[in-house]
Amino acid sequence: MIVVHHLNDSRSQRILWLLEELGLPYEIRHYARDATTRLAPPELAAVHPLGKSPVLEDGPLKLIESGAIIESIIRRHGAGRLQPAAGTSDFEAYNQWLHYAEGSAMLPLMLKLYTGRLGEAAAPLNPRIESELANHLGFVDRSLQGREWLVGERPTIADVAAYTYIAHAPEGNVALDAYPAIRAWLARIEALPGFVPMPKTAIGLAA
């Protein structure tokens, strides 16, 4: 049985979404953030030393990092679903998008979310952060123009991974009005049968 150690308002939400899309049986073990500090509870440290979520147990296997968990689930249980065929150019593009979401794309958004709490102290950083956000959002929007999904003719886990990054942008006061292809893509993802709504809180990106 797959077990997901799930912290409210965290990236473990995307793991639940993937499991729902694949129709896999799983168990959720719930953990709640401290209402004042918004930090994960100490009980999670008993599951993994970093004390963060998600943590996946799949038989004897225990994994952290939502990107690695996604790849493991799709490889072990996907049966070819939600990804292009290995060895094709679409698969290489899919792999790029999967890692892009957790790599290049996430950093400027995280900086925007956290520096937004600093007020005027963040002023020297804001122009560079805004420039990077516009660069990344523009890249994604142009990549989606004339197509429904990031790769191929069907949704893949790359869409799931990238959605997490894009859907949180408005919480950092990053408007998506200038990116119509992104907005249409978000609506298509949210209409998928297994879609699990993402937490609407900036701190959720941190764990």
SEKE-129800 format. One record per atom (N, C-alpha, C): x, y, z; residue in one letter. Coordinates in steps of 0.2 Angstrom, whole numbers, padded with zeros to 4 digits, always signed. Layout:
XYZa/...
//
This chain:
+0004-0006+0000m/+0000+0000+0000m/+0004+0006+0000m/+0003+0011-0004i/+0006+0017-0004i/+0004+0022+0001i/+0008+0025+0005v/+0006+0029+0011v/+0009+0036+0009v/+0005+0041+0010v/+0008+0048+0009v/+0007+0052+0015v/+0013+0054+0018h/+0013+0058+0024h/+0012+0065+0022h/+0006+0067+0023h/+0003+0073+0020h/+0002+0079+0025h/+0006+0085+0023l/+0005+0091+0028l/+0001+0095+0024l/-0004+0098+0028n/-0008+0103+0025n/-0004+0109+0022n/-0007+0112+0016d/-0004+0117+0013d/+0004+0116+0011d/+0005+0110+0008s/+0011+0109+0005s/+0011+0106-0001s/+0017+0104-0004r/+0018+0101-0011r/+0015+0094-0011r/+0014+0091-0005s/+0011+0084-0005s/+0004+0084-0009s/+0001+0090-0010q/-0005+0090-0013q/-0004+0087-0020q/+0001+0089-0023r/+0002+0086-0030r/+0003+0079-0031r/+0005+0076-0025i/+0006+0069-0025i/-0001+0065-0024i/-0005+0068-0020l/-0012+0066-0020l/-0016+0066-0027l/-0014+0072-0030w/-0017+0073-0037w/-0015+0067-0042w/-0008+0066-0042l/-0006+0061-0046l/-0009+0054-0045l/-0009+0052-0038l/-0012+0046-0036l/-0020+0046-0039l/-0023+0051-0038e/-0030+0051-0040e/-0031+0050-0048e/-0026+0054-0052e/-0026+0053-0059e/-0025+0046-0061e/-0021+0043-0058l/-0019+0036-0059l/-0024+0031-0056l/-0028+0033-0052g/-0033+0028-0049g/-0030+0023-0044g/-0024+0025-0041l/-0021+0020-0037l/-0023+0021-0030l/-0024+0015-0026p/-0026+0015-0019p/-0020+0018-0015p/-0022+0022-0010y/-0017+0024-0006y/-0020+0026+0001y/-0015+0027+0006e/-0017+0029+0013e/-0014+0036+0014e/-0018+0041+0017i/-0015+0047+0019i/-0014+0047+0026i/-0008+0049+0029r/-0007+0051+0036r/-0006+0058+0036r/-0011+0061+0040h/-0012+0069+0040h/-0007+0072+0046h/-0004+0078+0044y/-0001+0082+0049y/-0003+0089+0048y/-0003+0092+0053a/-0006+0099+0053a/+0000+0104+0055a/+0000+0110+0051r/+0005+0115+0053r/+0003+0119+0059r/+0007+0121+0063d/+0006+0125+0069d/+0002+0132+0067d/-0003+0133+0070a/-0008+0138+0068a/-0004+0145+0068a/+0000+0146+0072t/+0004+0152+0073t/+0010+0153+0069t/+0014+0148+0069t/+0021+0148+0066t/+0020+0146+0059t/+0015+0142+0057r/+0014+0139+0051r/+0020+0133+0049r/+0023+0131+0054l/+0029+0126+0053l/+0026+0119+0054l/+0029+0114+0051a/+0027+0108+0051a/+0027+0105+0059a/+0023+0100+0061p/+0024+0098+0068p/+0030+0093+0068p/+0032+0093+0075p/+0038+0088+0076p/+0037+0081+0074p/+0031+0079+0074e/+0029+0072+0072e/+0032+0070+0065e/+0032+0075+0061l/+0035+0073+0054l/+0043+0071+0054l/+0046+0074+0059a/+0053+0073+0060a/+0054+0065+0062a/+0049+0062+0065a/+0050+0055+0066a/+0049+0051+0060a/+0046+0054+0055v/+0045+0050+0048v/+0051+0051+0044v/+0054+0057+0044h/+0060+0059+0040h/+0064+0064+0044h/+0071+0064+0044p/+0074+0069+0048p/+0073+0076+0046p/+0072+0077+0040l/+0071+0084+0038l/+0064+0087+0041l/+0059+0083+0043g/+0053+0085+0046g/+0049+0089+0041g/+0049+0087+0034k/+0045+0090+0029k/+0041+0085+0026k/+0036+0088+0022s/+0031+0084+0018s/+0032+0086+0010s/+0030+0082+0006p/+0028+0075+0007p/+0034+0070+0008p/+0032+0064+0011v/+0036+0058+0012v/+0031+0053+0009v/+0034+0049+0005l/+0030+0043+0002l/+0033+0037+0004l/+0029+0032+0006e/+0031+0025+0008e/+0027+0021+0003e/+0031+0017-0001d/+0029+0013-0006d/+0032+0006-0005d/+0029+0002-0001g/+0032-0004+0001g/+0038-0003+0006g/+0044-0006+0004p/+0050-0004+0008p/+0053+0002+0007p/+0051+0006+0001l/+0054+0012-0001l/+0051+0018+0002l/+0055+0022+0005k/+0053+0028+0008k/+0057+0034+0004k/+0053+0039+0002l/+0056+0044-0002l/+0053+0051+0000l/+0058+0056-0001i/+0056+0063+0000i/+0057+0067-0007i/+0055+0073-0007e/+0056+0077-0013e/+0050+0076-0018e/+0046+0080-0019s/+0040+0079-0023s/+0041+0077-0030s/+0047+0080-0033g/+0049+0079-0040g/+0051+0071-0040g/+0055+0069-0035a/+0057+0062-0035a/+0052+0057-0034a/+0047+0059-0030i/+0041+0055-0028i/+0037+0054-0035i/+0036+0060-0038i/+0032+0060-0044i/+0035+0055-0049i/+0042+0055-0050e/+0045+0051-0055e/+0044+0044-0053e/+0045+0042-0047s/+0045+0035-0044s/+0038+0032-0045s/+0033+0036-0043i/+0026+0034-0044i/+0024+0032-0052i/+0026+0037-0056i/+0024+0036-0063i/+0028+0030-0066i/+0034+0029-0064r/+0039+0024-0066r/+0036+0017-0064r/+0034+0017-0057r/+0033+0010-0054r/+0025+0008-0055r/+0021+0013-0056h/+0014+0012-0056h/+0010+0015-0062h/+0013+0019-0066g/+0010+0023-0071g/+0008+0018-0077g/+0011+0013-0078a/+0010+0009-0084a/+0009+0013-0091a/+0014+0018-0091g/+0014+0021-0097g/+0009+0027-0098g/+0005+0028-0092r/+0000+0034-0092r/+0004+0040-0090r/+0001+0046-0092l/+0003+0052-0090l/+0010+0054-0092l/+0013+0051-0097q/+0020+0053-0099q/+0020+0050-0106q/+0025+0054-0110p/+0026+0051-0117p/+0030+0045-0117p/+0030+0041-0122a/+0034+0035-0123a/+0042+0037-0122a/+0045+0033-0118a/+0052+0034-0117a/+0056+0033-0123a/+0061+0037-0124g/+0065+0037-0130g/+0063+0042-0136g/+0057+0045-0135t/+0054+0050-0140t/+0057+0057-0138t/+0056+0061-0143s/+0058+0068-0141s/+0053+0071-0137s/+0047+0069-0137d/+0042+0071-0132d/+0044+0070-0125d/+0046+0064-0124f/+0048+0062-0117f/+0054+0066-0115f/+0059+0068-0119e/+0064+0072-0117e/+0061+0079-0115e/+0056+0082-0119a/+0053+0088-0117a/+0049+0088-0111a/+0046+0082-0110y/+0042+0081-0104y/+0047+0081-0098y/+0052+0078-0098n/+0057+0077-0093n/+0060+0084-0091n/+0061+0088-0096q/+0063+0095-0095q/+0058+0099-0091q/+0052+0099-0093w/+0047+0103-0090w/+0046+0100-0083w/+0046+0094-0082l/+0046+0091-0075l/+0051+0094-0070l/+0057+0095-0072h/+0063+0097-0068h/+0063+0105-0068h/+0060+0108-0074y/+0060+0115-0074y/+0055+0118-0068y/+0050+0115-0067a/+0045+0117-0062a/+0048+0117-0055a/+0053+0113-0053e/+0056+0113-0047e/+0062+0116-0047e/+0065+0118-0053g/+0072+0121-0053g/+0071+0128-0055g/+0072+0130-0061s/+0073+0137-0063s/+0066+0141-0061s/+0061+0138-0062a/+0054+0142-0062a/+0053+0143-0054a/+0054+0139-0050m/+0052+0140-0043m/+0056+0146-0039m/+0062+0146-0041l/+0066+0151-0037l/+0063+0158-0037l/+0062+0161-0043p/+0060+0168-0042p/+0053+0169-0039p/+0049+0164-0040l/+0042+0164-0036l/+0043+0164-0029l/+0048+0159-0026m/+0049+0159-0019m/+0052+0165-0016m/+0056+0169-0020l/+0059+0175-0018l/+0054+0180-0018l/+0049+0180-0022k/+0044+0185-0022k/+0039+0184-0016k/+0038+0178-0015l/+0033+0177-0009l/+0037+0179-0003l/+0043+0177-0002y/+0046+0178+0005y/+0048+0186+0005y/+0051+0189+0000t/+0053+0196+0001t/+0046+0200+0001t/+0041+0198-0001g/+0035+0202+0000g/+0033+0203+0007g/+0036+0199+0012r/+0035+0200+0019r/+0040+0206+0022r/+0044+0208+0018l/+0050+0212+0021l/+0048+0219+0020l/+0043+0221+0016g/+0041+0228+0014g/+0047+0232+0011g/+0049+0238+0013e/+0054+0242+0010e/+0061+0239+0010e/+0062+0234+0014a/+0069+0231+0015a/+0070+0227+0008a/+0065+0225+0005a/+0066+0221-0001a/+0066+0225-0007a/+0066+0231-0007a/+0066+0236-0013a/+0072+0234-0018a/+0078+0234-0015p/+0083+0233-0020p/+0083+0226-0024p/+0079+0221-0021l/+0079+0215-0025l/+0073+0215-0030l/+0068+0219-0029n/+0062+0218-0032n/+0063+0219-0040n/+0067+0223-0043p/+0067+0224-0050p/+0070+0217-0053p/+0075+0214-0050r/+0077+0208-0053r/+0072+0202-0052r/+0069+0202-0047i/+0064+0197-0046i/+0058+0198-0051i/+0056+0204-0052e/+0050+0205-0056e/+0053+0203-0063e/+0059+0205-0065s/+0061+0203-0072s/+0062+0196-0073s/+0064+0192-0068e/+0064+0185-0069e/+0057+0182-0069e/+0053+0184-0065l/+0046+0181-0065l/+0043+0183-0072l/+0044+0189-0075a/+0041+0190-0082a/+0044+0186-0087a/+0051+0184-0086n/+0054+0180-0091n/+0052+0173-0091n/+0051+0170-0085h/+0048+0163-0084h/+0041+0163-0086h/+0037+0167-0084l/+0030+0167-0086l/+0029+0168-0093l/+0033+0172-0096g/+0032+0173-0104g/+0035+0167-0107g/+0040+0164-0105f/+0042+0158-0108f/+0037+0152-0108f/+0033+0151-0102v/+0028+0146-0102v/+0022+0148-0106v/+0020+0154-0106d/+0014+0157-0110d/+0016+0155-0117d/+0022+0157-0120r/+0023+0156-0127r/+0024+0149-0129r/+0026+0145-0124s/+0026+0138-0125s/+0019+0134-0126s/+0014+0138-0123l/+0008+0135-0123l/+0003+0138-0128l/+0006+0143-0132q/+0002+0146-0137q/+0001+0140-0143q/-0005+0140-0145g/-0007+0135-0150g/-0007+0128-0148g/-0007+0126-0141r/-0007+0119-0139r/-0011+0119-0132r/-0013+0113-0130e/-0017+0113-0124e/-0013+0111-0118e/-0008+0107-0120w/-0003+0104-0114w/+0004+0106-0116w/+0008+0105-0111l/+0015+0107-0111l/+0019+0103-0116l/+0017+0096-0116v/+0020+0091-0121v/+0015+0087-0124v/+0015+0086-0130g/+0010+0081-0134g/+0003+0083-0134g/-0001+0078-0135e/-0009+0080-0136e/-0013+0078-0129e/-0009+0076-0124r/-0013+0074-0118r/-0009+0077-0112r/-0013+0078-0107p/-0010+0080-0100p/-0005+0075-0098p/+0001+0077-0095t/+0006+0073-0092t/+0008+0076-0085t/+0012+0072-0082i/+0014+0074-0075i/+0018+0081-0075i/+0021+0082-0081a/+0024+0089-0082a/+0019+0094-0081a/+0013+0094-0083d/+0008+0099-0082d/+0006+0099-0074d/+0006+0093-0071v/+0004+0093-0064v/+0010+0097-0060v/+0016+0096-0062a/+0022+0099-0058a/+0022+0106-0060a/+0021+0108-0066a/+0022+0115-0067a/+0016+0119-0065a/+0010+0116-0064y/+0004+0119-0062y/+0005+0122-0054y/+0009+0118-0050t/+0010+0120-0044t/+0013+0127-0043t/+0018+0128-0048y/+0022+0134-0048y/+0017+0140-0051y/+0014+0139-0056i/+0010+0144-0059i/+0004+0146-0055i/+0001+0141-0052a/-0006+0143-0049a/-0004+0147-0042a/+0002+0147-0040h/+0003+0151-0034h/+0005+0158-0035h/+0006+0159-0042a/+0009+0166-0044a/+0005+0172-0041a/-0002+0172-0042p/-0006+0177-0039p/-0005+0178-0032p/-0004+0173-0028e/-0003+0174-0021e/+0003+0179-0019e/+0008+0179-0024g/+0014+0184-0023g/+0013+0190-0027g/+0006+0192-0028n/+0004+0198-0032n/+0007+0198-0039n/+0008+0192-0042v/+0010+0191-0048v/+0004+0190-0053v/+0002+0195-0057a/-0004+0195-0061a/-0003+0191-0067a/-0008+0187-0069l/-0008+0183-0075l/-0012+0185-0080l/-0014+0192-0080d/-0018+0194-0085d/-0015+0195-0092d/-0008+0196-0092a/-0004+0196-0098a/-0003+0190-0101a/-0005+0184-0098y/-0003+0177-0100y/-0009+0173-0102y/-0013+0175-0107p/-0019+0171-0109p/-0018+0164-0110p/-0013+0161-0113a/-0012+0154-0114a/-0011+0151-0107a/-0008+0154-0102i/-0007+0151-0096i/-0014+0150-0092i/-0018+0156-0093r/-0024+0155-0089r/-0029+0150-0092r/-0029+0149-0099a/-0033+0144-0102a/-0030+0137-0100a/-0024+0136-0099w/-0021+0130-0097w/-0022+0128-0090w/-0022+0133-0086l/-0024+0132-0079l/-0031+0129-0078l/-0036+0132-0082a/-0043+0130-0082a/-0043+0123-0085a/-0040+0121-0090r/-0040+0114-0092r/-0038+0109-0087r/-0032+0111-0083i/-0030+0107-0078i/-0035+0106-0072i/-0038+0111-0070e/-0043+0111-0065e/-0049+0107-0067e/-0050+0106-0073a/-0056+0102-0075a/-0054+0095-0076a/-0048+0093-0075l/-0046+0086-0075l/-0050+0082-0070l/-0052+0075-0071p/-0056+0071-0066p/-0052+0070-0060p/-0046+0070-0059g/-0042+0068-0053g/-0040+0074-0050g/-0041+0080-0052f/-0038+0086-0050f/-0040+0087-0042f/-0035+0089-0038v/-0035+0090-0031v/-0033+0097-0030v/-0038+0102-0028p/-0036+0109-0027p/-0030+0110-0023p/-0026+0115-0026m/-0019+0116-0022m/-0021+0121-0016m/-0017+0120-0011p/-0018+0125-0005p/-0017+0132-0007p/-0021+0137-0005k/-0020+0144-0007k/-0017+0147-0002k/-0011+0146-0001t/-0007+0149+0004t/+0001+0149+0002t/+0004+0155+0003a/+0011+0155+0000a/+0016+0150+0004a/+0014+0150+0010i/+0019+0146+0014i/+0019+0138+0012i/+0014+0136+0009g/+0013+0130+0006g/+0019+0128+0002g/+0022+0132-0002l/+0027+0131-0006l/+0034+0129-0003l/+0034+0130+0003a/+0040+0129+0007a/+0042+0122+0009a/+0037+0118+0009a/+0038+0111+0012a/+0034+0106+0008a/
//
